[in-house]
Amino acid sequence: MTATRRTSRPGPARWIVYLVAVVVFAWLATQVFYFAQIAVWNYVNPRSTAYMRSDAWRLSQEKPGLSMQHTWVPYDQISRNLKRAIIASEDANFVNNNGYETDAILQAWERNKAKGKIVRGGSTITQQLARNLFLSREKSYIRKAQELIITWMLDTLMNKERIFEIYLNSVEWANGVYGAEAAARYYYKTPASGLTAAQSARLAVMLQQPKYYDEHRGSAYLAQRSRVIARRMGAAELPE
């Protein structure tokens, strides 16, 4: 009499190992994609960012009549005033840091712990660019970890001028307004190359809350902070 063979089924432990392997492979594949995309952007200008695509979809639902404004301009066609103002406002050590500031991250961690939620990220210009290019607006420590990995990739593959050029051309300045050229024309009816020191200081401060300051252009804080940044601009070191 022939014995009936029983087909062995994978146990729970094997399924767990399989799922972990799939997750790890997917994560590694994502990092390879980011790395390759950044390498390409050394030579090709990004057409859009994750933030732009997300906002384009949101605006199509909420404000279908509002179109996205974005025009790429080369680094040397953006006012030095604006470059100095943004460095003075957002990342005074941009030229010399490794893409992130450990002290700023630790300070943000302590403040977030005290508040019981994420209210600050301690982000440099390179970190801001990392999340603008690839990530969502959701605040979480997982996203922050991915942001730091992408920041390392950017700082490894690109020089500071290229990082700053992409940042200046992709950062948000109002609802649907992205990049220095679009912002200069939206707020001041001038090209980015023609921005004055005072205009540049205001635009730099607006980066903290672009949609809010677009609707509250007479804000006392905006005016006061802009004067502070205007005084600091002379000491800002630019990547060359």
GROMACS elastic network, one bead per residue, 0.5 to 0.9 nm:
[ bonds ]
;  ai    aj funct       b0    kb
    8    11     6  0.88050   500
   10    13     6  0.80107   500
   10    14     6  0.59370   500
   10    15     6  0.68102   500
   11    14     6  0.54500   500
   11    15     6  0.65951   500
   11    16     6  0.88941   500
   12    15     6  0.51328   500
   12    16     6  0.62052   500
   12    17     6  0.86996   500
   13    16     6  0.51107   500
   13    17     6  0.62841   500
   13    18     6  0.86375   500
   14    17     6  0.50918   500
   14    18     6  0.61307   500
   14    19     6  0.86445   500
   15    19     6  0.61009   500
   15    20     6  0.85059   500
   16    19     6  0.51478   500
   16    20     6  0.60979   500
   16    21     6  0.85206   500
   17    20     6  0.51385   500
   17    21     6  0.61231   500
   17    22     6  0.86793   500
   18    21     6  0.50992   500
   18    22     6  0.62736   500
   18    23     6  0.87307   500
   19    22     6  0.50577   500
   19    23     6  0.62018   500
   19    24     6  0.85900   500
   20    23     6  0.51126   500
   20    24     6  0.61021   500
   20    25     6  0.85123   500
   21    24     6  0.51371   500
   21    25     6  0.60336   500
   21    26     6  0.85202   500
   22    25     6  0.51371   500
   22    26     6  0.60858   500
   22    27     6  0.85541   500
   23    26     6  0.51310   500
   23    27     6  0.61175   500
   23    28     6  0.86204   500
   24    27     6  0.50758   500
   24    28     6  0.61400   500
   24    29     6  0.85279   500
   25    28     6  0.51383   500
   25    29     6  0.60566   500
   25    30     6  0.85637   500
   26    29     6  0.50705   500
   26    30     6  0.61852   500
   26    31     6  0.87601   500
   27    30     6  0.51124   500
   27    31     6  0.63986   500
   27    32     6  0.87690   500
   28    31     6  0.51020   500
   28    32     6  0.62442   500
   28    33     6  0.86360   500
   29    32     6  0.50779   500
   29    33     6  0.62090   500
   29    34     6  0.87296   500
   30    33     6  0.50305   500
   30    34     6  0.62764   500
   30    35     6  0.86339   500
   31    34     6  0.50804   500
   31    35     6  0.61117   500
   31    36     6  0.85712   500
   31   149     6  0.84415   500
   31   150     6  0.81626   500
   32    35     6  0.50572   500
   32    36     6  0.60830   500
   32    37     6  0.84801   500
   33    36     6  0.51991   500
   33    37     6  0.60203   500
   33    38     6  0.85622   500
   34    37     6  0.51323   500
   34    38     6  0.61497   500
   34    39     6  0.85961   500
   34   134     6  0.79585   500
   34   150     6  0.72296   500
   34   153     6  0.81852   500
   35    38     6  0.52955   500
   35    39     6  0.62600   500
   35    40     6  0.88016   500
   35   150     6  0.78107   500
   35   153     6  0.63198   500
   35   154     6  0.82829   500
   35   157     6  0.84383   500
   36    39     6  0.50559   500
   36    40     6  0.63158   500
   36    41     6  0.87301   500
   37    40     6  0.51455   500
   37    41     6  0.62809   500
   37    42     6  0.89682   500
   38    42     6  0.66670   500
   38   150     6  0.89265   500
   38   153     6  0.74563   500
   38   154     6  0.66577   500
   38   157     6  0.71979   500
   38   158     6  0.80669   500
   39    42     6  0.54957   500
   39    43     6  0.78531   500
   39   153     6  0.88846   500
   39   154     6  0.85426   500
   39   157     6  0.62806   500
   39   158     6  0.78216   500
   40    43     6  0.58115   500
   40    44     6  0.60721   500
   40    45     6  0.86070   500
   41    45     6  0.57127   500
   41    46     6  0.64067   500
   41   158     6  0.87428   500
   41   166     6  0.89029   500
   42    45     6  0.77040   500
   42   157     6  0.77170   500
   42   158     6  0.64121   500
   42   159     6  0.88499   500
   42   162     6  0.71778   500
   42   163     6  0.89384   500
   44    47     6  0.89078   500
   45    48     6  0.89058   500
   45    72     6  0.82461   500
   45   166     6  0.75650   500
   46    49     6  0.71827   500
   46   133     6  0.86853   500
   46   166     6  0.77712   500
   46   170     6  0.86697   500
   47    72     6  0.86264   500
   48    51     6  0.81834   500
   48    52     6  0.60182   500
   48    53     6  0.68837   500
   48    70     6  0.89988   500
   48   133     6  0.78258   500
   48   170     6  0.75628   500
   49    52     6  0.50849   500
   49    53     6  0.62640   500
   49    54     6  0.85506   500
   49   132     6  0.61065   500
   49   134     6  0.66104   500
   49   135     6  0.88371   500
   49   170     6  0.71935   500
   50    53     6  0.52389   500
   50    54     6  0.61043   500
   50    55     6  0.85611   500
   50   131     6  0.79837   500
   50   132     6  0.60281   500
   50   133     6  0.52388   500
   50   134     6  0.50740   500
   50   135     6  0.60704   500
   50   136     6  0.68872   500
   51    54     6  0.51210   500
   51    55     6  0.60601   500
   51    56     6  0.84617   500
   51   131     6  0.81555   500
   51   132     6  0.54276   500
   51   133     6  0.68952   500
   51   134     6  0.77400   500
   51   135     6  0.74104   500
   51   136     6  0.67433   500
   51   137     6  0.75360   500
   51   170     6  0.89843   500
   51   171     6  0.89096   500
   51   172     6  0.85263   500
   52    55     6  0.51316   500
   52    56     6  0.59568   500
   52    57     6  0.86449   500
   52    68     6  0.83400   500
   52   132     6  0.81188   500
   52   133     6  0.86642   500
   52   170     6  0.82006   500
   52   172     6  0.83793   500
   52   176     6  0.77663   500
   52   178     6  0.77978   500
   53    56     6  0.50408   500
   53    57     6  0.63569   500
   53    58     6  0.86561   500
   54    57     6  0.53712   500
   54    58     6  0.62911   500
   54    59     6  0.86978   500
   54   136     6  0.80164   500
   55    59     6  0.58752   500
   55    60     6  0.83344   500
   55    68     6  0.85915   500
   55   175     6  0.82734   500
   55   176     6  0.69158   500
   56    59     6  0.52343   500
   56    60     6  0.61300   500
   56    61     6  0.87979   500
   56    67     6  0.80634   500
   56    68     6  0.67801   500
   56   176     6  0.73395   500
   57    60     6  0.51458   500
   57    61     6  0.65693   500
   57    62     6  0.88292   500
   58    61     6  0.52744   500
   58    62     6  0.60957   500
   58    63     6  0.79346   500
   58    64     6  0.89945   500
   59    64     6  0.59901   500
   59    65     6  0.83723   500
   59    66     6  0.68463   500
   59    67     6  0.78971   500
   59    68     6  0.85037   500
   59   175     6  0.85277   500
   59   176     6  0.77121   500
   60    63     6  0.57266   500
   60    65     6  0.77658   500
   60    66     6  0.77811   500
   60    67     6  0.83909   500
   61    64     6  0.60713   500
   63    66     6  0.55392   500
   63    67     6  0.85690   500
   64    67     6  0.75457   500
   66   175     6  0.87863   500
   66   176     6  0.75879   500
   67   176     6  0.68011   500
   67   177     6  0.88806   500
   68   175     6  0.82472   500
   68   177     6  0.61606   500
   68   178     6  0.77985   500
   69   176     6  0.59432   500
   69   178     6  0.61274   500
   69   179     6  0.83989   500
   69   182     6  0.58965   500
   69   183     6  0.84352   500
   69   186     6  0.87100   500
   70   169     6  0.79544   500
   70   170     6  0.79538   500
   70   176     6  0.82458   500
   70   177     6  0.63001   500
   70   178     6  0.50812   500
   70   179     6  0.60345   500
   70   180     6  0.85537   500
   70   181     6  0.73627   500
   70   182     6  0.53892   500
   70   183     6  0.84663   500
   71   169     6  0.75771   500
   71   178     6  0.78999   500
   71   179     6  0.69194   500
   71   180     6  0.82616   500
   71   181     6  0.60312   500
   71   182     6  0.60009   500
   72   166     6  0.89258   500
   72   169     6  0.57874   500
   72   170     6  0.83019   500
   72   179     6  0.71974   500
   72   180     6  0.83377   500
   72   181     6  0.70739   500
   72   182     6  0.85753   500
   73    76     6  0.82522   500
   73    77     6  0.62163   500
   73    78     6  0.72466   500
   73   165     6  0.87222   500
   73   169     6  0.70418   500
   73   179     6  0.87209   500
   73   180     6  0.81945   500
   73   181     6  0.68008   500
   73   192     6  0.83670   500
   74    77     6  0.54175   500
   74    78     6  0.71340   500
   74   165     6  0.72015   500
   74   169     6  0.85732   500
   75    78     6  0.56659   500
   75    79     6  0.87314   500
   75   161     6  0.79015   500
   75   162     6  0.81426   500
   75   164     6  0.81509   500
   75   165     6  0.52511   500
   75   166     6  0.85133   500
   75   168     6  0.81995   500
   75   169     6  0.87271   500
   76    79     6  0.75948   500
   76    80     6  0.83297   500
   76   165     6  0.89422   500
   76   193     6  0.81148   500
   77    80     6  0.88929   500
   77   191     6  0.86897   500
   77   192     6  0.68935   500
   77   193     6  0.51289   500
   77   194     6  0.88985   500
   78    81     6  0.84565   500
   78    82     6  0.72693   500
   78    83     6  0.75911   500
   78   165     6  0.88926   500
   78   168     6  0.83399   500
   78   180     6  0.72150   500
   78   181     6  0.76671   500
   78   191     6  0.82118   500
   78   192     6  0.50100   500
   78   194     6  0.78803   500
   78   195     6  0.82623   500
   79    82     6  0.53876   500
   79    83     6  0.66287   500
   79    84     6  0.88213   500
   79   191     6  0.89341   500
   79   192     6  0.58977   500
   79   194     6  0.61938   500
   79   195     6  0.59112   500
   79   196     6  0.78822   500
   79   197     6  0.89994   500
   79   200     6  0.83401   500
   80    84     6  0.60552   500
   80    85     6  0.84149   500
   80   193     6  0.79659   500
   80   195     6  0.86057   500
   80   197     6  0.88205   500
   80   238     6  0.84017   500
   81    84     6  0.52725   500
   81    85     6  0.60692   500
   81    86     6  0.86733   500
   81   193     6  0.89790   500
   81   195     6  0.68928   500
   81   196     6  0.64022   500
   81   197     6  0.51748   500
   81   198     6  0.85419   500
   81   199     6  0.86031   500
   81   200     6  0.58996   500
   81   201     6  0.79590   500
   81   233     6  0.76040   500
   82    85     6  0.50035   500
   82    86     6  0.61193   500
   82    87     6  0.85851   500
   82   180     6  0.83956   500
   82   192     6  0.82112   500
   82   193     6  0.88620   500
   82   195     6  0.69795   500
   82   196     6  0.79274   500
   82   197     6  0.71340   500
   82   199     6  0.80660   500
   82   201     6  0.69981   500
   82   203     6  0.77322   500
   82   204     6  0.71988   500
   83    86     6  0.53919   500
   83    87     6  0.63193   500
   83    88     6  0.86015   500
   83   164     6  0.84820   500
   83   168     6  0.81357   500
   83   200     6  0.81193   500
   83   204     6  0.88299   500
   83   233     6  0.88687   500
   83   236     6  0.85710   500
   83   238     6  0.71571   500
   84    87     6  0.52646   500
   84    88     6  0.60435   500
   84    89     6  0.85280   500
   84   197     6  0.89404   500
   84   200     6  0.84176   500
   84   201     6  0.86850   500
   84   232     6  0.85460   500
   84   233     6  0.52229   500
   84   234     6  0.73224   500
   84   235     6  0.81585   500
   84   236     6  0.53090   500
   84   237     6  0.71192   500
   84   238     6  0.67253   500
   85    88     6  0.50812   500
   85    89     6  0.60530   500
   85    90     6  0.84034   500
   85   197     6  0.77520   500
   85   200     6  0.60139   500
   85   201     6  0.52407   500
   85   202     6  0.85340   500
   85   203     6  0.82519   500
   85   204     6  0.58058   500
   85   205     6  0.84632   500
   85   229     6  0.62990   500
   85   230     6  0.68128   500
   85   232     6  0.77271   500
   85   233     6  0.52986   500
   85   234     6  0.87655   500
   85   236     6  0.75796   500
   86    89     6  0.50182   500
   86    90     6  0.55972   500
   86    91     6  0.74327   500
   86    92     6  0.85686   500
   86   125     6  0.88729   500
   86   200     6  0.79675   500
   86   201     6  0.75561   500
   86   203     6  0.81739   500
   86   205     6  0.78872   500
   86   207     6  0.86326   500
   86   229     6  0.85812   500
   86   233     6  0.84830   500
   86   236     6  0.88496   500
   87    90     6  0.53069   500
   87    92     6  0.51722   500
   87    93     6  0.77626   500
   87    94     6  0.68078   500
   87    95     6  0.89991   500
   87   125     6  0.80592   500
   87   204     6  0.84896   500
   87   233     6  0.79503   500
   87   236     6  0.61904   500
   87   237     6  0.76697   500
   87   238     6  0.78213   500
   88    91     6  0.62689   500
   88    92     6  0.50352   500
   88    93     6  0.87025   500
   88   204     6  0.85276   500
   88   229     6  0.62722   500
   88   230     6  0.85294   500
   88   232     6  0.60312   500
   88   233     6  0.57155   500
   88   234     6  0.87537   500
   88   235     6  0.78241   500
   88   236     6  0.56210   500
   88   237     6  0.86547   500
   89    92     6  0.70026   500
   89   201     6  0.82668   500
   89   204     6  0.63344   500
   89   205     6  0.66802   500
   89   229     6  0.61549   500
   89   232     6  0.83814   500
   89   233     6  0.85639   500
   90    94     6  0.86645   500
   90   123     6  0.83349   500
   90   124     6  0.67421   500
   90   125     6  0.65710   500
   90   204     6  0.78124   500
   90   205     6  0.85167   500
   90   207     6  0.86065   500
   90   208     6  0.87404   500
   91    94     6  0.52562   500
   91    95     6  0.88426   500
   91   123     6  0.82496   500
   91   124     6  0.54672   500
   91   125     6  0.60480   500
   92    95     6  0.81103   500
   92   124     6  0.89346   500
   92   235     6  0.89040   500
   92   236     6  0.65471   500
   92   237     6  0.78102   500
   93    96     6  0.55569   500
   93    97     6  0.59030   500
   93   101     6  0.86699   500
   93   124     6  0.87471   500
   93   236     6  0.84864   500
   93   237     6  0.80162   500
   94    97     6  0.55776   500
   94    98     6  0.82302   500
   94    99     6  0.73759   500
   94   100     6  0.86367   500
   94   124     6  0.72421   500
   94   125     6  0.69833   500
   94   126     6  0.81064   500
   94   160     6  0.80207   500
   94   237     6  0.81050   500
   94   238     6  0.83359   500
   94   239     6  0.84331   500
   95    98     6  0.86304   500
   95   160     6  0.65529   500
   95   161     6  0.88199   500
   95   237     6  0.67882   500
   95   238     6  0.67254   500
   95   239     6  0.59004   500
   96    99     6  0.86482   500
   97   100     6  0.64104   500
   97   101     6  0.68968   500
   98   101     6  0.75840   500
   98   126     6  0.89193   500
   98   151     6  0.87405   500
   98   152     6  0.77214   500
   98   155     6  0.65609   500
   98   156     6  0.88017   500
   99   124     6  0.66333   500
   99   125     6  0.75947   500
   99   126     6  0.53064   500
   99   127     6  0.66732   500
   99   148     6  0.85178   500
   99   151     6  0.59759   500
   99   152     6  0.66520   500
   99   154     6  0.79202   500
   99   155     6  0.58252   500
  100   104     6  0.82559   500
  100   105     6  0.80370   500
  100   122     6  0.84832   500
  100   123     6  0.69551   500
  100   124     6  0.56716   500
  100   125     6  0.83965   500
  100   126     6  0.72138   500
  100   127     6  0.67563   500
  100   148     6  0.77728   500
  100   151     6  0.75177   500
  100   152     6  0.84663   500
  101   104     6  0.53662   500
  101   105     6  0.63735   500
  101   106     6  0.88286   500
  101   122     6  0.76094   500
  101   123     6  0.77262   500
  101   124     6  0.70061   500
  102   105     6  0.51367   500
  102   106     6  0.62293   500
  102   107     6  0.86235   500
  102   122     6  0.86237   500
  103   106     6  0.51614   500
  103   107     6  0.61295   500
  103   108     6  0.85729   500
  103   122     6  0.84117   500
  104   107     6  0.50957   500
  104   108     6  0.61245   500
  104   109     6  0.85518   500
  104   121     6  0.81245   500
  104   123     6  0.74616   500
  104   124     6  0.87428   500
  105   108     6  0.51034   500
  105   109     6  0.61423   500
  105   110     6  0.87713   500
  105   120     6  0.87743   500
  105   121     6  0.65539   500
  105   123     6  0.72932   500
  106   110     6  0.62931   500
  106   111     6  0.86739   500
  106   122     6  0.79282   500
  107   110     6  0.52019   500
  107   111     6  0.62743   500
  107   112     6  0.85993   500
  107   120     6  0.88451   500
  107   121     6  0.89553   500
  107   122     6  0.73207   500
  108   111     6  0.51155   500
  108   112     6  0.60146   500
  108   113     6  0.84823   500
  108   118     6  0.84242   500
  108   119     6  0.79228   500
  108   120     6  0.53021   500
  108   121     6  0.56123   500
  108   122     6  0.53993   500
  109   112     6  0.51528   500
  109   113     6  0.61085   500
  109   114     6  0.86528   500
  109   118     6  0.82059   500
  109   120     6  0.77831   500
  109   121     6  0.76918   500
  109   122     6  0.83686   500
  110   113     6  0.50801   500
  110   114     6  0.62465   500
  110   115     6  0.87041   500
  111   114     6  0.50837   500
  111   115     6  0.62207   500
  111   116     6  0.84985   500
  111   117     6  0.88069   500
  111   118     6  0.82817   500
  111   119     6  0.76224   500
  111   120     6  0.73434   500
  112   115     6  0.50850   500
  112   116     6  0.58695   500
  112   117     6  0.53232   500
  112   119     6  0.57798   500
  112   120     6  0.65815   500
  112   121     6  0.86070   500
  113   116     6  0.50675   500
  113   117     6  0.66812   500
  113   118     6  0.78632   500
  114   117     6  0.80409   500
  115   118     6  0.75878   500
  115   119     6  0.75849   500
  116   119     6  0.88846   500
  118   121     6  0.74570   500
  118   139     6  0.66715   500
  118   140     6  0.71865   500
  118   141     6  0.84641   500
  119   139     6  0.85648   500
  120   123     6  0.82641   500
  121   139     6  0.88018   500
  121   144     6  0.79158   500
  122   127     6  0.89761   500
  123   126     6  0.78078   500
  123   127     6  0.54493   500
  123   128     6  0.61575   500
  124   127     6  0.51169   500
  124   128     6  0.62145   500
  124   129     6  0.86171   500
  125   128     6  0.51041   500
  125   129     6  0.62152   500
  125   130     6  0.86688   500
  125   163     6  0.84854   500
  125   164     6  0.76779   500
  125   167     6  0.74920   500
  126   129     6  0.50670   500
  126   130     6  0.61838   500
  126   131     6  0.89370   500
  126   151     6  0.59519   500
  126   152     6  0.88617   500
  126   154     6  0.73107   500
  126   155     6  0.75295   500
  126   160     6  0.88274   500
  126   163     6  0.68521   500
  126   164     6  0.78884   500
  126   167     6  0.79387   500
  127   131     6  0.65401   500
  127   132     6  0.86070   500
  127   147     6  0.63753   500
  127   148     6  0.67872   500
  127   150     6  0.78949   500
  127   151     6  0.54068   500
  127   152     6  0.89326   500
  127   154     6  0.89875   500
  128   131     6  0.55186   500
  128   132     6  0.61346   500
  128   133     6  0.86408   500
  128   147     6  0.84004   500
  128   151     6  0.86476   500
  128   167     6  0.81183   500
  128   171     6  0.85472   500
  129   133     6  0.59966   500
  129   134     6  0.86096   500
  129   151     6  0.79984   500
  129   154     6  0.88563   500
  129   163     6  0.78302   500
  129   164     6  0.86622   500
  129   166     6  0.78377   500
  129   167     6  0.56978   500
  129   170     6  0.81128   500
  129   171     6  0.76934   500
  130   133     6  0.54435   500
  130   134     6  0.63811   500
  130   135     6  0.74642   500
  130   146     6  0.89222   500
  130   147     6  0.58547   500
  130   148     6  0.79528   500
  130   149     6  0.87741   500
  130   150     6  0.56831   500
  130   151     6  0.56097   500
  130   154     6  0.75113   500
  131   134     6  0.53752   500
  131   136     6  0.68991   500
  131   137     6  0.79240   500
  131   143     6  0.84705   500
  131   144     6  0.87095   500
  131   146     6  0.86151   500
  131   147     6  0.58742   500
  131   150     6  0.81101   500
  131   151     6  0.86705   500
  132   135     6  0.61846   500
  132   136     6  0.76534   500
  132   137     6  0.83924   500
  132   167     6  0.86281   500
  132   170     6  0.77329   500
  132   171     6  0.73444   500
  133   170     6  0.82846   500
  134   147     6  0.86620   500
  134   150     6  0.85782   500
  135   138     6  0.83977   500
  135   143     6  0.74824   500
  135   146     6  0.84635   500
  135   147     6  0.76868   500
  136   139     6  0.82557   500
  136   143     6  0.81347   500
  138   143     6  0.76544   500
  139   142     6  0.85419   500
  139   143     6  0.67605   500
  139   144     6  0.76582   500
  140   143     6  0.52701   500
  140   144     6  0.62860   500
  140   145     6  0.87920   500
  141   145     6  0.61581   500
  141   146     6  0.86623   500
  142   145     6  0.51741   500
  142   146     6  0.64336   500
  142   147     6  0.85983   500
  143   146     6  0.51122   500
  143   147     6  0.60292   500
  143   148     6  0.87052   500
  144   148     6  0.63054   500
  144   149     6  0.87969   500
  145   148     6  0.52266   500
  145   149     6  0.65180   500
  145   150     6  0.88873   500
  146   149     6  0.51086   500
  146   150     6  0.63111   500
  146   151     6  0.85035   500
  147   150     6  0.52109   500
  147   151     6  0.60175   500
  147   152     6  0.86778   500
  148   152     6  0.62366   500
  148   153     6  0.86980   500
  149   152     6  0.51903   500
  149   153     6  0.64642   500
  149   154     6  0.88429   500
  150   154     6  0.61871   500
  150   155     6  0.86099   500
  151   154     6  0.51070   500
  151   155     6  0.61633   500
  151   156     6  0.84679   500
  152   155     6  0.51970   500
  152   156     6  0.59827   500
  152   157     6  0.85476   500
  153   156     6  0.50679   500
  153   157     6  0.59837   500
  153   158     6  0.81666   500
  154   157     6  0.53851   500
  154   158     6  0.55934   500
  154   159     6  0.82906   500
  154   163     6  0.72373   500
  155   158     6  0.56004   500
  155   159     6  0.67905   500
  155   160     6  0.74586   500
  155   163     6  0.78839   500
  156   159     6  0.78526   500
  158   161     6  0.81205   500
  158   162     6  0.61753   500
  158   163     6  0.63607   500
  159   162     6  0.55632   500
  159   163     6  0.64238   500
  159   164     6  0.88020   500
  159   239     6  0.86428   500
  160   163     6  0.50788   500
  160   164     6  0.60885   500
  160   165     6  0.84755   500
  160   239     6  0.58811   500
  160   240     6  0.80937   500
  161   164     6  0.51175   500
  161   165     6  0.59925   500
  161   166     6  0.86840   500
  161   238     6  0.82422   500
  161   239     6  0.51917   500
  161   240     6  0.62365   500
  162   166     6  0.62406   500
  162   167     6  0.84765   500
  162   239     6  0.89819   500
  163   166     6  0.54243   500
  163   167     6  0.61722   500
  163   168     6  0.86903   500
  164   168     6  0.59869   500
  164   169     6  0.85079   500
  164   239     6  0.80558   500
  165   168     6  0.52441   500
  165   169     6  0.63081   500
  165   170     6  0.87464   500
  166   169     6  0.51359   500
  166   170     6  0.61185   500
  166   171     6  0.84711   500
  166   179     6  0.88210   500
  167   170     6  0.52646   500
  167   171     6  0.57702   500
  167   179     6  0.78334   500
  168   171     6  0.59942   500
  168   178     6  0.87980   500
  168   179     6  0.55955   500
  168   180     6  0.57018   500
  168   181     6  0.87990   500
  169   172     6  0.89527   500
  169   178     6  0.69131   500
  169   180     6  0.57314   500
  169   181     6  0.74810   500
  169   182     6  0.88054   500
  170   178     6  0.54610   500
  170   180     6  0.78892   500
  171   177     6  0.85978   500
  171   178     6  0.55295   500
  171   179     6  0.53238   500
  171   180     6  0.78200   500
  171   207     6  0.79965   500
  172   175     6  0.76885   500
  172   176     6  0.74986   500
  172   177     6  0.59324   500
  172   179     6  0.64063   500
  172   180     6  0.88352   500
  172   183     6  0.84322   500
  172   207     6  0.71113   500
  172   210     6  0.67718   500
  172   211     6  0.86982   500
  173   176     6  0.79986   500
  173   177     6  0.55282   500
  173   178     6  0.58670   500
  173   179     6  0.71909   500
  173   180     6  0.81343   500
  173   182     6  0.85270   500
  173   183     6  0.60397   500
  173   203     6  0.75984   500
  173   206     6  0.69137   500
  173   207     6  0.61411   500
  173   209     6  0.83213   500
  173   211     6  0.71644   500
  173   213     6  0.89623   500
  173   214     6  0.79636   500
  174   178     6  0.73106   500
  174   183     6  0.76991   500
  174   186     6  0.88568   500
  174   206     6  0.87296   500
  174   207     6  0.88179   500
  174   209     6  0.86716   500
  174   212     6  0.82094   500
  174   213     6  0.80806   500
  174   214     6  0.59685   500
  174   215     6  0.89282   500
  175   178     6  0.84709   500
  175   210     6  0.76153   500
  175   211     6  0.56683   500
  175   214     6  0.81101   500
  177   182     6  0.61372   500
  177   183     6  0.62632   500
  177   186     6  0.77910   500
  178   181     6  0.81239   500
  178   182     6  0.61162   500
  178   183     6  0.66933   500
  179   182     6  0.56343   500
  179   183     6  0.61731   500
  179   184     6  0.86432   500
  180   183     6  0.50673   500
  180   184     6  0.59539   500
  180   185     6  0.85809   500
  180   191     6  0.84677   500
  180   192     6  0.57415   500
  180   203     6  0.89728   500
  181   184     6  0.52482   500
  181   185     6  0.63360   500
  181   186     6  0.85057   500
  181   190     6  0.83285   500
  181   191     6  0.58003   500
  181   193     6  0.80991   500
  182   185     6  0.53124   500
  182   186     6  0.59161   500
  182   187     6  0.85868   500
  182   191     6  0.80927   500
  182   192     6  0.79140   500
  183   187     6  0.59851   500
  183   188     6  0.79433   500
  183   189     6  0.89059   500
  183   191     6  0.87826   500
  183   192     6  0.77887   500
  183   203     6  0.80543   500
  184   187     6  0.55287   500
  184   188     6  0.54239   500
  184   189     6  0.63303   500
  184   190     6  0.55864   500
  184   191     6  0.57247   500
  184   192     6  0.52599   500
  184   193     6  0.87157   500
  184   194     6  0.83804   500
  184   195     6  0.70081   500
  184   199     6  0.86381   500
  184   200     6  0.88807   500
  184   203     6  0.84852   500
  185   188     6  0.53935   500
  185   191     6  0.58878   500
  185   192     6  0.74961   500
  186   189     6  0.60507   500
  186   190     6  0.82412   500
  187   190     6  0.82271   500
  187   199     6  0.89884   500
  187   203     6  0.88151   500
  187   214     6  0.88006   500
  188   191     6  0.84089   500
  188   195     6  0.81849   500
  188   199     6  0.79612   500
  190   193     6  0.80306   500
  190   194     6  0.61875   500
  190   195     6  0.70521   500
  191   194     6  0.54898   500
  191   195     6  0.71366   500
  192   195     6  0.56977   500
  193   196     6  0.89584   500
  195   198     6  0.81908   500
  195   199     6  0.59997   500
  195   200     6  0.60783   500
  196   199     6  0.52049   500
  196   200     6  0.59945   500
  196   201     6  0.85650   500
  197   200     6  0.50803   500
  197   201     6  0.61291   500
  197   202     6  0.87607   500
  197   230     6  0.66544   500
  197   233     6  0.83318   500
  198   201     6  0.51933   500
  198   202     6  0.64558   500
  198   203     6  0.87829   500
  198   226     6  0.74531   500
  198   227     6  0.78256   500
  198   230     6  0.65186   500
  199   202     6  0.53022   500
  199   203     6  0.62931   500
  199   204     6  0.86834   500
  199   226     6  0.87808   500
  200   203     6  0.50885   500
  200   204     6  0.61005   500
  200   205     6  0.87090   500
  200   226     6  0.86479   500
  200   230     6  0.81964   500
  201   204     6  0.51250   500
  201   205     6  0.63726   500
  201   206     6  0.87133   500
  201   225     6  0.84055   500
  201   226     6  0.50570   500
  201   227     6  0.73031   500
  201   228     6  0.84891   500
  201   229     6  0.57607   500
  201   230     6  0.54788   500
  201   233     6  0.81944   500
  202   205     6  0.52422   500
  202   206     6  0.62079   500
  202   207     6  0.89842   500
  202   222     6  0.69444   500
  202   223     6  0.73563   500
  202   225     6  0.80546   500
  202   226     6  0.50595   500
  202   227     6  0.83183   500
  202   229     6  0.83349   500
  202   230     6  0.85962   500
  203   206     6  0.50596   500
  203   207     6  0.66993   500
  203   210     6  0.87697   500
  203   226     6  0.83809   500
  204   207     6  0.55796   500
  204   208     6  0.80386   500
  204   226     6  0.78523   500
  204   229     6  0.81249   500
  205   208     6  0.60916   500
  205   209     6  0.82087   500
  205   210     6  0.86339   500
  205   213     6  0.89411   500
  205   222     6  0.66781   500
  205   225     6  0.68309   500
  205   226     6  0.62074   500
  205   229     6  0.78431   500
  206   209     6  0.56951   500
  206   210     6  0.50284   500
  206   211     6  0.83906   500
  206   212     6  0.83026   500
  206   213     6  0.58887   500
  206   214     6  0.78653   500
  206   222     6  0.73536   500
  206   226     6  0.89991   500
  207   210     6  0.51670   500
  207   211     6  0.89388   500
  207   213     6  0.86747   500
  208   213     6  0.87067   500
  209   212     6  0.54252   500
  209   213     6  0.61525   500
  209   214     6  0.85564   500
  210   213     6  0.53259   500
  210   214     6  0.60429   500
  210   215     6  0.87613   500
  211   214     6  0.51811   500
  211   215     6  0.65881   500
  211   216     6  0.87353   500
  212   215     6  0.53672   500
  212   216     6  0.61016   500
  212   217     6  0.84751   500
  213   217     6  0.53550   500
  213   218     6  0.82844   500
  213   219     6  0.73748   500
  213   222     6  0.76527   500
  214   217     6  0.57058   500
  215   218     6  0.87033   500
  216   219     6  0.55186   500
  216   222     6  0.87740   500
  217   220     6  0.88419   500
  217   222     6  0.75002   500
  217   223     6  0.86977   500
  218   221     6  0.87548   500
  218   222     6  0.74380   500
  218   223     6  0.74795   500
  219   222     6  0.51611   500
  219   223     6  0.64657   500
  219   224     6  0.87424   500
  220   223     6  0.52235   500
  220   224     6  0.61387   500
  220   225     6  0.84851   500
  221   224     6  0.50632   500
  221   225     6  0.58015   500
  221   226     6  0.81964   500
  222   225     6  0.52989   500
  222   226     6  0.59178   500
  222   227     6  0.86929   500
  223   226     6  0.51887   500
  223   227     6  0.65031   500
  223   228     6  0.89823   500
  224   227     6  0.53688   500
  224   228     6  0.66438   500
  224   229     6  0.89998   500
  225   228     6  0.50571   500
  225   229     6  0.62984   500
  225   230     6  0.85979   500
  226   229     6  0.51281   500
  226   230     6  0.60723   500
  226   231     6  0.87076   500
  227   230     6  0.50380   500
  227   231     6  0.64031   500
  227   232     6  0.88441   500
  228   231     6  0.53082   500
  228   232     6  0.65289   500
  228   233     6  0.89260   500
  229   232     6  0.50039   500
  229   233     6  0.61057   500
  230   233     6  0.53433   500
  230   234     6  0.79790   500
  231   234     6  0.69487   500
  231   235     6  0.86379   500
  232   235     6  0.58189   500
  232   236     6  0.69376   500
  233   236     6  0.52627   500
  233   237     6  0.88030   500
  234   237     6  0.83489   500
